[in-house]
Amino acid sequence: MSRHVLMSREVLLSGAILVLLALIASRFPAFITPANLANVFNDTAPLILLAIGQMIVILTRCIDLSVAANLALTGMVVAMINVALPGLPVPVIIACAIGIGALLGMFNGILVWKLEIPPIVVTLGTMTIFRGTIFLLSDGQWVNSHELSDPFKAFPRAEFLGLPVMSWITIAAVLFFSLVMSRTTLGRAFYAAGGNPHAATYAGIDVGKTQFWAFTISGALAGLTGYLWVSRFAVAFVDLAGGFELNVVAACVIGGVAIMGGIGTVAGAMLGALFLGIIGNALPVVDISPFWQLAISGAAIIIAVALNTQANRTKGRIILKRAEHAS
Amino acid sequence: MTDTTRVIPDRLQSPLQRRVKSWESLLLAVAVAIFIVNSFMSPYFLNAWNLSDMTFNFTEKAMIAFAMALLIIAGEIDLSVASIIALASTAMGAAVQVGVGTPGLVLIGLGVGLLCGAFNGVLVTRLGLPSIVVTIGTMSLFRGISYIVLGDQAYRGYPADFAFFGQGYVFWVISFELVLFAVLALIYFVLLHKTNFGRAVYAIGNNPVGAEFSGIRVARVKFILFLLTGLMSGVAAICLTSRLASTRPSIAVGWELEIVTMVVLGGVSILGGAGSIPGVVIAAFVMGLVTFGLGLLNVPGIVMSIVIGALLIGVIALPRLWDKWRAHAAKG
């Protein structure tokens, strides 16, 4: 039953994306050329990477509002490392980025796991702490393009089989986490911990520890995205990706991830991110002011969550369901 | 994680009460400590006018925080409040351009706030959608409409008598906003702690199913709470617009997080069911004092946010660490 619903939700969303593309193409055929679609995918890559991490966190009934601040902090740190040690090879930089991001995520995870502080409070706090730390580290200064080494900037843009490396990393992450979620005990534990924490505990799953790993993965992905973002745009500053955490949550919600936990897939998160990415890229093409984007993504979130909830409603036992919503 | 930390309702009375009280006294001690430290750190702190200026740091946010506290106690949340300010302010700015006077502007500000609150309320109570997602959506939607209307422009030219709400003083250094803050604090105190409605809010937060079965109209109470939160955002929009005398779509950006921080710092459980208005009032002063004191010391705003963030986590983590340490000590 639930598997059926999941499948249909992703098919539905794919359909919506195709209709959207068809609408745009009917007036601007150039938009759906493979080259442009590849561009759109590459532009959406950071959102997809973060949405995967956020999806896992939301699966376990948590939320990570600190991802954008984590991204900006890690991006600033690796940029400063690059300025200080221009000779450091890019793989080391990437390892640093993933490591720093994962550490920041673990900090969230420890607070949620060991002190049982509600995740929204933890990540609200660490969000402002991370942003403030960027300011302390950088003294409010920007790290600009000319200060960064050429290999540092060139890596995500390097083309490989017609696609930039950034796109390949994203594709690899989607495949890797699809496997993790469906084929490993940790992946199944994420679903179990969110779907029914009590049952998960009786089944021998440490719910708190599972949440800790979810935050760690989300942090590691945010760190990786931090390097990709800073190197692609060749700039690091305090307000980098400000407010991006909401786009990430929006991508998850549109992708059918249930905010009450236990339901969601990597493919769904990716499709949700692509939906937002296509709208963002299409607006200038169809000559609508980019100022419309915020309102459109807001409306998309509301419509998506309304549809998701309607799809789940067939299960019955209304009173109990309501209680779940309220708590 | 959520279920194990919930207060068991049949022990609601005395231990909870004691805990809430000790929380407020802890917070009050923090506020007094910050006050004393501030007055030693900066020679400009102990000045009636400076202290009066300080109150503008929190009055507008606190007005919304009162309604938000009730909403969070009832187990819901509204992240769209800052965007409601933006939309209400934009509507007032647009009305100024066609020559609406101050009374009309006030009505428009309150009306837009109520409408936005009703929109959130309908989505949550009628369609049964989770409030955190709904209000993340309306947060983008409401501010998005402001961006569509204004783009990179700004509305100015508010009438001279409109300035009173954000810049006027009732008596000596006592600003209109401070008086409004005090009056609203009193109203919300009575509403939450002295009325049936307030008891219903706690009941819903502790056990929504039980509340439903004991005859409380859960959906209606929640709807009213969303209305109140929207209305308070409208009130804050009037004060802020009047104080700034201009409207940009980026007005009050990020306030929702500061307001939630204020509420949680005030001892309201983010899981619902517990909290008090006096706690929120003290938390408002704590946040105002911290930002103002650091401002006098020329600490940049972004660094203050570290302090606020650390305060939010620390103030919740420390008692839990203490409990853990004591339990550990008792065992060993």
Interface residues (C-beta under 8 A of the other chain):
Chain A: R61 I63 L111 V112 L115 E116 I117 P118 I120 V121 V122 L124 G125 T126 M127 T128 I129 R131 G132 T133 F135 L136 G140 P197 H198 V207 G208 Q211 V238 G243 L246 V249 A250 V253 I259 M260 S289 F291 W292 Q293 L294 A295 I296 S297 G298 A299 A300 I301 I302 V305 A306 T309 I319 L320 K321 R322 A323 H325 A326 S327
Chain B: M1 T2 D3 T4 T5 G75 E76 L123 L127 G128 L129 P130 I132 V133 V134 I136 G137 T138 M139 S140 L141 F142 R143 G144 I145 Y147 I148 G151 I204 P208 V209 E212 V218 P249 V253 L257 V260 T261 V264 I270 L271 G272 P300 I302 V303 M304 S305 I306 I308 G309 A310 L312 I313 I316 A317 R320 L321 K324
